[in-house]
Amino acid sequence: MSRLGTPRALIVFESMFGNTHKIALAIRDGLRDVITTELVRADQAPAEIPADVRLLVVGGPTHAFSLSRRSTRMQAAQQDQVMMPPETGIREWLQGLPDRTTQTTAVTFDTRVAKVRRLPGSAARSAGRLLRRRGFTLVAAPESFFVHDMTGPIEPGEIDRARAWGKELAAELKPQLGRRHHAQAVRYRGRY
């Protein structure tokens, strides 16, 4: 349960070079005016989705047209300044989740290299398929945010776009949560 005992959002992300983490932070900033939002790396994410989580946001970098695998994370780990250990990513975390037993809905996002925007494959779409297999209802289309190169930096305007996407998700959640929860989220947002 969250500290407030009220509905919350959970963002689970994977990030090797920090770009997806920055996008996840911006999405959190967009959400947290309406709902208490927790951000956690995939290798530290809960084995089950807590009952008070109303929205699960899952994001990671697109590696080889899909979610990363241990082998692609090992290749990335050979670069300098890697943020996460390569053992557990979004793919492994999602595969280990039990089928949905709560009212949690889900959305997915990814980061991908800007110069290959039109190529098929997306970590967000792959994550969405795994979530649907577990019984989650996806409430928005997968969203991609763009980086200049594999290690970054994030393309201009993408942080603002991620924050705006979080606000859009929050606006869709607001009617389900009611005024009382919104007031609590605003009052406590500095703590999370």
C-alpha positions as CSV (number, residue, x, y, z in Angstrom):
1,M,0.0,0.0,0.0
2,S,1.1,3.5,-0.6
3,R,1.8,5.8,2.4
4,L,-1.5,7.6,1.8
5,G,-3.5,4.5,1.4
6,T,-5.0,5.9,-1.8
7,P,-4.7,5.0,-5.5
8,R,-1.3,5.7,-7.1
9,A,0.6,5.3,-10.3
10,L,3.8,3.2,-10.6
11,I,6.4,3.8,-13.3
12,V,8.8,0.9,-13.9
13,F,11.6,1.7,-16.3
14,E,14.8,0.4,-17.7
15,S,17.6,2.8,-18.6
16,M,21.2,2.0,-19.5
17,F,22.5,5.5,-20.3
18,G,20.0,7.6,-18.3
19,N,17.9,8.8,-21.2
20,T,14.9,6.6,-20.5
21,H,15.2,7.5,-16.8
22,K,15.0,11.2,-17.7
23,I,11.9,10.6,-19.8
24,A,10.4,8.5,-17.0
25,L,11.0,11.4,-14.6
26,A,9.2,13.9,-16.9
27,I,6.2,11.5,-17.2
28,R,6.2,11.3,-13.4
29,D,6.2,15.1,-13.2
30,G,3.2,15.2,-15.5
31,L,1.2,12.6,-13.6
32,R,1.9,13.6,-10.0
33,D,-0.3,16.7,-9.9
34,V,-3.3,14.3,-10.1
35,I,-2.0,11.0,-8.6
36,T,0.8,10.1,-6.3
37,T,3.4,8.5,-8.5
38,E,6.3,6.2,-7.7
39,L,9.3,5.7,-10.0
40,V,11.3,2.5,-9.8
41,R,14.0,0.7,-11.9
42,A,13.0,-2.7,-13.4
43,D,15.7,-4.5,-11.4
44,Q,14.1,-3.1,-8.2
45,A,10.4,-3.3,-9.2
46,P,7.9,-5.3,-7.1
47,A,7.3,-9.0,-8.1
48,E,3.6,-8.2,-8.0
49,I,1.7,-5.0,-8.7
50,P,0.3,-3.7,-5.4
51,A,-3.5,-3.4,-5.2
52,D,-3.4,0.4,-4.8
53,V,-1.7,0.9,-8.1
54,R,-4.3,2.2,-10.6
55,L,-1.9,3.0,-13.4
56,L,1.2,1.1,-14.4
57,V,3.6,2.9,-16.7
58,V,6.3,0.7,-18.2
59,G,9.2,2.0,-20.3
60,G,12.6,1.1,-21.7
61,P,14.9,1.6,-24.6
62,T,14.4,-0.1,-27.9
63,H,17.2,-2.5,-28.5
64,A,17.3,-4.5,-31.8
65,F,13.7,-3.4,-32.6
66,S,12.2,-4.7,-29.3
67,L,12.7,-4.9,-25.5
68,S,16.3,-5.3,-24.5
69,R,17.6,-8.8,-23.8
70,R,20.4,-9.7,-21.4
71,S,22.8,-9.9,-24.4
72,T,22.0,-6.4,-25.7
73,R,22.3,-5.0,-22.2
74,M,25.7,-6.7,-21.8
75,Q,26.8,-5.0,-25.1
76,A,25.5,-1.6,-23.7
77,A,27.2,-2.2,-20.4
78,Q,30.6,-2.1,-22.2
79,Q,30.0,1.6,-22.7
80,D,31.0,4.1,-20.0
81,Q,28.5,5.4,-17.4
82,V,25.9,2.6,-17.5
83,M,23.0,3.2,-15.1
84,M,21.7,-0.3,-14.5
85,P,23.2,-3.7,-14.1
86,P,22.4,-5.8,-17.2
87,E,20.8,-8.8,-15.5
88,T,17.2,-7.7,-15.2
89,G,15.3,-5.5,-17.6
90,I,11.7,-4.8,-18.5
91,R,11.4,-8.0,-20.5
92,E,12.4,-10.3,-17.5
93,W,10.4,-8.3,-15.0
94,L,7.2,-8.5,-17.1
95,Q,7.7,-12.2,-17.8
96,G,7.9,-12.8,-14.0
97,L,4.7,-10.9,-13.1
98,P,1.7,-12.9,-12.2
99,D,-1.5,-12.4,-14.1
100,R,-3.3,-9.1,-13.2
101,T,-5.4,-9.4,-10.0
102,T,-6.1,-5.7,-9.4
103,Q,-7.9,-2.9,-11.2
104,T,-4.6,-1.7,-12.6
105,T,-4.5,-0.3,-16.1
106,A,-1.3,0.2,-18.1
107,V,0.6,2.3,-20.7
108,T,4.0,1.8,-22.3
109,F,6.7,4.0,-23.6
110,D,10.2,3.7,-25.1
111,T,13.2,5.6,-26.2
112,R,14.6,5.1,-29.6
113,V,17.2,6.7,-31.9
114,A,15.8,9.6,-33.9
115,K,17.5,8.8,-37.1
116,V,15.6,5.4,-37.3
117,R,12.1,6.7,-36.5
118,R,10.5,4.8,-39.4
119,L,12.0,1.4,-38.7
120,P,9.6,-1.3,-37.4
121,G,9.9,-2.6,-33.9
122,S,9.4,-0.9,-30.5
123,A,10.1,-1.7,-26.9
124,A,6.8,-0.1,-26.0
125,R,4.8,-2.3,-28.3
126,S,6.6,-5.4,-27.1
127,A,6.0,-4.4,-23.5
128,G,2.3,-3.8,-24.3
129,R,2.0,-7.3,-25.7
130,L,3.5,-8.8,-22.6
131,L,1.2,-6.8,-20.4
132,R,-1.9,-7.8,-22.4
133,R,-0.9,-11.5,-22.0
134,R,-0.9,-10.9,-18.2
135,G,-4.4,-9.5,-18.4
136,F,-3.7,-5.8,-18.1
137,T,-5.8,-3.3,-20.1
138,L,-3.8,-0.8,-22.0
139,V,-5.4,2.7,-21.9
140,A,-3.3,4.5,-24.4
141,A,-1.2,3.7,-27.5
142,P,2.5,3.0,-27.0
143,E,4.5,6.2,-27.0
144,S,8.1,6.7,-28.3
145,F,10.5,9.4,-27.3
146,F,13.6,10.1,-29.3
147,V,17.3,10.3,-28.5
148,H,20.1,11.5,-30.8
149,D,22.2,8.3,-30.6
150,M,22.3,5.1,-28.6
151,T,23.9,6.9,-25.6
152,G,22.0,10.2,-26.1
153,P,21.4,13.0,-25.7
154,I,17.6,13.2,-25.7
155,E,16.3,15.1,-28.7
156,P,15.2,18.7,-28.1
157,G,11.6,19.0,-26.9
158,E,11.3,15.3,-25.9
159,I,11.4,16.0,-22.1
160,D,8.6,18.5,-22.5
161,R,6.6,16.1,-24.7
162,A,7.0,13.4,-22.0
163,R,5.8,15.7,-19.3
164,A,2.8,16.6,-21.5
165,W,2.1,12.9,-22.1
166,G,2.1,12.4,-18.3
167,K,-0.4,15.2,-17.9
168,E,-2.6,13.7,-20.6
169,L,-2.6,10.4,-18.8
170,A,-3.4,12.2,-15.5
171,A,-6.3,14.0,-17.1
172,E,-7.8,10.7,-18.2
173,L,-7.3,9.2,-14.7
174,K,-8.7,12.2,-12.8
175,P,-12.5,11.4,-13.2
176,Q,-11.8,7.9,-11.8
177,L,-10.0,9.2,-8.8
178,G,-12.3,12.0,-7.6
179,R,-11.5,15.4,-6.0
180,R,-10.4,14.1,-2.6
181,H,-7.5,12.0,-4.0
182,H,-6.5,14.9,-6.3
183,A,-6.2,17.2,-3.3
184,Q,-4.1,14.7,-1.4
185,A,-1.8,14.1,-4.4
186,V,-1.1,17.9,-4.7
187,R,-0.5,18.2,-1.0
188,Y,2.0,15.3,-0.8
189,R,3.6,15.4,-4.2
190,G,6.8,16.9,-2.8
191,R,7.4,13.7,-0.8
192,Y,7.6,11.3,-3.7
